[in-house]
Every structure is written in C-alpha cells, then in structure tokens.
C-alpha cells in the first residue's frame, strides 16, 4: 500500500508539472477520473 501511495504522489507531481495552465490541470484530473470510472465498470 505504501508503494502505491508513493507512486501515486510521484505520478500526480509529474502530471501537475506537465500542465502549464489551470485548464490543462483540469483536463488531466478529468482524464484520470474517467480512467478510474472505466476501471471500476470493468471490475463489476
């Protein structure tokens, strides 16, 4: 679990660093949320 949290934090920091605008950050968060939703639907 600890490794997952560390990897998630690294991924989040890289994603935020890659965004130059607030709009870009919003799109990235939206994409991540969509991926989680899709994975949850597949797991059903």
Buried (B, 14 or more C-beta within 10 A) or exposed (E): EEEEEEEEEEEEEEBEEEBEEEEEBEEBBEEEEEEEEEEEEEEE
